[in-house]
């Protein structure tokens, strides 16, 4: 029987994290690298990529970064090719890259461009990343190496009504359905698919609203743990999902919100 240390040991594994140069994505990347996983961070900003890699200089796992735009299929394919050339395999794909809606416009004033831009990153980006990863994982499975992890960053907006943010909510609800479908389709290849639903988390995306005293006064009392989440709060679930410990856990949506949805 494997010990608790062995079952969460990610030595020799390789994970891709889109949008892994900041926020939740960086928290995931840091935890995986600390557990021995080699990580490839795909992000649009080369300087942020460099800073993210520097923050993991002392981790056990090796860290690589690539400039990648998940809305562009050619960019995603090139990033996958480069990752495979660097590490030889990809065992997990954390599709985390996304943009926020901001709640600035009413639904009836939503422009076609705003709608399409949201879907291009938050949903199409997941499709692009998961497709290249699943193709590689399926090919490995056919060669006798059945192991794969697909993990998407969704949101509580996928299960709550979010006024003036319906385009964002729609992309996240679609992600929940996508992972359930992939969990069923790819199960025989040893590939699991799950989604993570964060609550209110401190990041560049939420910095503005969390600096609003009225917002904090209204939301904080609804969080039983009485604090906003940190990127590091997603390290544990990332390591679990990437490890052997989660081999029989698929098609799930993990709510990580400090108890917000329960209260």
C-alpha positions as CSV (number, residue, x, y, z in Angstrom):
1,X,0.0,0.0,0.0
2,X,1.3,3.4,-1.0
3,X,2.0,5.9,1.9
4,X,0.4,9.3,2.0
5,X,3.6,10.8,0.7
6,X,3.9,8.4,-2.2
7,X,0.3,8.7,-3.4
8,X,0.7,12.5,-3.8
9,X,4.2,12.3,-5.2
10,X,4.1,13.8,-8.7
11,X,7.7,13.1,-9.7
12,X,8.0,12.4,-13.4
13,X,4.6,13.9,-14.2
14,X,4.1,16.9,-16.4
15,X,1.3,19.4,-16.2
16,X,0.3,22.4,-18.4
17,X,-1.3,25.3,-16.7
18,X,-2.9,27.9,-19.0
19,X,-3.0,31.4,-17.4
20,X,-0.5,29.9,-14.9
21,X,1.5,33.1,-14.5
22,X,-0.8,34.7,-11.9
23,X,-3.7,34.3,-9.5
24,X,-5.2,30.8,-9.1
25,X,-3.2,29.5,-12.0
26,X,0.1,30.4,-10.3
27,X,-1.1,28.9,-7.0
28,X,-1.8,25.7,-8.9
29,X,1.5,25.7,-10.7
30,X,3.5,26.4,-7.5
31,X,1.8,23.5,-5.6
32,X,2.4,21.1,-8.4
33,X,6.0,22.0,-8.8
34,X,6.5,21.7,-5.1
35,X,5.1,18.1,-5.2
36,X,7.7,17.2,-7.9
37,X,5.6,17.8,-11.0
38,X,7.3,19.4,-14.0
39,X,5.1,22.3,-15.1
40,X,4.7,24.3,-18.3
41,X,3.1,27.7,-17.8
42,X,1.2,29.0,-20.9
43,X,0.5,32.7,-20.6
44,X,0.2,35.7,-23.0
45,X,2.6,38.0,-21.0
46,X,6.2,37.0,-21.3
47,X,7.3,39.1,-18.3
48,X,4.6,37.6,-16.0
49,X,5.7,34.2,-17.2
50,X,9.3,34.9,-16.3
51,X,8.3,36.2,-12.8
52,X,6.1,33.1,-12.2
53,X,9.0,30.8,-13.1
54,X,11.3,32.8,-10.8
55,X,8.8,32.2,-7.9
56,X,9.3,28.5,-8.3
57,X,13.1,28.4,-8.6
58,X,13.5,26.3,-5.5
59,X,10.7,23.8,-6.3
60,X,11.4,20.1,-6.9
61,X,9.7,20.0,-10.3
62,X,11.2,21.7,-13.4
63,X,9.4,24.8,-14.7
64,X,9.1,26.0,-18.3
65,X,7.1,28.9,-19.7
66,X,5.6,29.6,-23.1
67,X,3.9,32.6,-24.6
68,X,0.5,31.3,-25.7
69,X,-2.9,32.8,-26.6
70,X,-5.5,30.2,-25.8
71,X,-8.0,31.8,-28.2
72,X,-5.6,31.0,-31.1
73,X,-5.6,27.3,-32.1
74,X,-2.2,27.6,-33.8
75,X,-0.7,29.2,-30.7
76,X,-2.1,26.4,-28.5
77,X,-0.8,23.6,-30.9
78,X,2.6,25.2,-31.0
79,X,2.7,25.4,-27.2
80,X,1.8,21.7,-26.9
81,X,4.5,20.8,-29.4
82,X,7.1,22.8,-27.5
83,X,6.0,21.3,-24.2
84,X,6.3,17.7,-25.5
85,X,9.7,18.5,-27.0
86,X,10.8,19.9,-23.6
87,X,9.3,17.3,-21.3
88,X,8.4,14.3,-23.5
89,X,4.8,14.0,-22.3
90,X,1.9,15.8,-20.7
91,X,0.0,14.1,-17.9
92,X,-2.3,17.0,-16.9
93,X,-3.9,20.0,-18.4
94,X,-5.2,22.7,-16.1
95,X,-7.3,25.0,-18.4
96,X,-7.3,28.1,-16.1
97,X,-6.8,31.1,-18.5
98,X,-9.8,33.3,-18.4
99,X,-11.2,36.9,-18.3
100,X,-13.8,38.5,-16.0
101,X,-17.0,40.2,-17.0
102,X,-16.9,43.0,-14.5
103,X,-20.7,43.4,-14.3
104,X,-20.6,46.8,-16.1
105,X,-23.3,46.3,-18.7
106,X,-26.9,45.2,-18.6
107,X,-27.8,42.2,-20.6
108,X,-30.0,44.2,-23.0
109,X,-27.0,46.4,-23.7
110,X,-24.5,43.5,-24.2
111,X,-22.7,43.9,-27.5
112,X,-21.9,41.0,-29.8
113,X,-18.2,41.8,-29.5
114,X,-18.3,41.6,-25.7
115,X,-20.2,38.3,-25.9
116,X,-17.8,36.7,-28.5
117,X,-14.7,38.0,-26.7
118,X,-15.8,36.3,-23.4
119,X,-16.5,33.0,-25.1
120,X,-13.3,33.1,-27.1
121,X,-11.1,33.0,-24.0
122,X,-13.2,31.4,-21.3
123,X,-14.8,28.6,-23.3
124,X,-13.0,28.3,-26.7
125,X,-9.7,28.5,-24.8
126,X,-10.6,25.5,-22.7
127,X,-11.7,23.6,-25.8
128,X,-8.4,24.4,-27.6
129,X,-6.2,23.4,-24.6
130,X,-8.2,20.3,-23.7
131,X,-8.3,19.0,-27.3
132,X,-4.5,19.0,-27.8
133,X,-4.0,17.5,-24.4
134,X,-6.6,14.8,-24.8
135,X,-5.2,13.9,-28.2
136,X,-1.8,13.3,-26.7
137,X,-3.2,11.4,-23.7
138,X,-5.3,9.2,-26.0
139,X,-2.3,8.4,-28.1
140,X,-0.3,7.4,-25.0
141,X,-3.3,5.3,-23.8
142,X,-3.3,3.4,-27.0
143,X,0.4,2.7,-26.5
144,X,-0.4,1.2,-23.1
145,X,0.2,4.3,-20.9
146,X,-3.3,5.2,-19.5
147,X,-3.1,8.4,-17.5
148,X,-4.5,11.8,-18.0
149,X,-6.0,14.7,-16.0
150,X,-8.1,17.5,-17.5
151,X,-9.0,20.2,-15.0
152,X,-10.8,23.4,-15.8
153,X,-11.2,26.5,-13.7
154,X,-15.0,27.3,-13.6
155,X,-16.7,29.7,-11.1
156,X,-19.6,30.0,-8.7
157,X,-21.1,32.1,-11.4
158,X,-21.9,28.8,-13.1
159,X,-24.4,27.9,-10.4
160,X,-25.6,31.3,-9.1
161,X,-27.5,34.1,-10.9
162,X,-24.9,36.8,-11.7
163,X,-26.6,40.0,-12.8
164,X,-24.8,41.9,-15.6
165,X,-22.3,39.1,-15.9
166,X,-24.4,36.6,-17.9
167,X,-21.9,36.1,-20.6
168,X,-19.2,35.2,-18.0
169,X,-21.6,32.9,-16.2
170,X,-22.6,31.1,-19.5
171,X,-19.0,30.3,-20.3
172,X,-18.4,28.8,-16.8
173,X,-21.7,26.7,-16.9
174,X,-20.6,25.4,-20.3
175,X,-17.3,24.3,-18.7
176,X,-19.1,22.3,-16.1
177,X,-21.0,20.4,-18.8
178,X,-17.8,20.0,-20.9
179,X,-15.9,18.2,-18.1
180,X,-18.8,15.9,-17.4
181,X,-19.0,14.9,-21.1
182,X,-15.2,14.4,-21.4
183,X,-15.1,12.4,-18.2
184,X,-17.5,9.9,-19.8
185,X,-15.9,9.9,-23.2
186,X,-12.3,9.6,-22.1
187,X,-12.7,7.3,-19.1
188,X,-11.5,4.1,-20.9
189,X,-8.2,5.9,-21.7
190,X,-7.6,6.5,-18.0
191,X,-8.3,10.2,-18.4
192,X,-10.3,12.1,-15.7
193,X,-12.0,15.4,-16.2
194,X,-13.1,17.8,-13.4
195,X,-13.8,21.5,-12.8
196,X,-12.9,23.8,-9.9
197,X,-15.4,26.4,-8.8
198,X,-13.6,29.2,-6.9
199,X,-15.4,31.6,-4.6
200,X,-14.2,35.1,-4.0
201,X,-10.4,34.9,-4.5
202,X,-7.8,37.6,-4.3
203,X,-6.2,38.1,-7.7
204,X,-5.5,40.8,-10.3
205,X,-9.0,40.1,-11.8
206,X,-10.7,40.8,-8.5
207,X,-8.4,43.5,-7.1
208,X,-10.8,46.3,-8.1
209,X,-14.0,45.0,-6.5
210,X,-12.2,43.8,-3.4
211,X,-10.9,47.3,-2.9
212,X,-14.5,48.5,-2.7
213,X,-15.5,48.9,1.0
214,X,-19.2,48.5,0.2
215,X,-18.6,45.2,-1.6
216,X,-16.4,43.8,1.2
217,X,-19.0,44.9,3.9
218,X,-21.7,43.0,2.0
219,X,-19.8,39.9,1.0
220,X,-17.5,39.1,3.9
221,X,-20.3,38.3,6.4
222,X,-21.5,35.7,3.9
223,X,-18.2,33.8,4.0
224,X,-18.1,31.4,7.0
225,X,-14.3,31.4,7.1
226,X,-14.4,35.2,7.1
227,X,-11.7,35.8,4.6
228,X,-11.3,35.9,0.9
229,X,-9.5,33.0,-0.8
230,X,-5.8,33.1,-1.8
231,X,-4.3,31.4,-4.9
232,X,-2.5,29.1,-2.5
233,X,-5.8,27.7,-1.4
234,X,-6.0,25.8,-4.7
235,X,-2.7,23.9,-4.3
236,X,-4.2,21.0,-2.4
237,X,-7.0,20.3,-4.9
238,X,-4.5,20.6,-7.8
239,X,-2.1,18.1,-6.3
240,X,-4.9,15.7,-5.4
241,X,-6.4,15.9,-8.9
242,X,-3.0,15.4,-10.5
243,X,-2.1,12.4,-8.4
244,X,-2.9,8.8,-8.2
245,X,-5.2,9.5,-5.3
246,X,-7.9,10.9,-7.6
247,X,-7.8,8.0,-10.1
248,X,-11.5,7.1,-9.5
249,X,-12.7,10.7,-9.1
250,X,-14.1,12.2,-12.3
251,X,-16.9,14.3,-13.7
252,X,-17.0,16.4,-10.6
253,X,-17.2,20.1,-9.8
254,X,-15.2,21.1,-6.8
255,X,-16.5,24.2,-4.9
256,X,-13.6,26.0,-3.1
257,X,-15.3,29.0,-1.5
258,X,-14.7,29.1,2.2
259,X,-18.3,28.0,2.7
260,X,-19.9,30.8,0.8
261,X,-22.4,28.6,-1.1
262,X,-23.5,26.9,2.1
263,X,-24.4,30.0,4.1
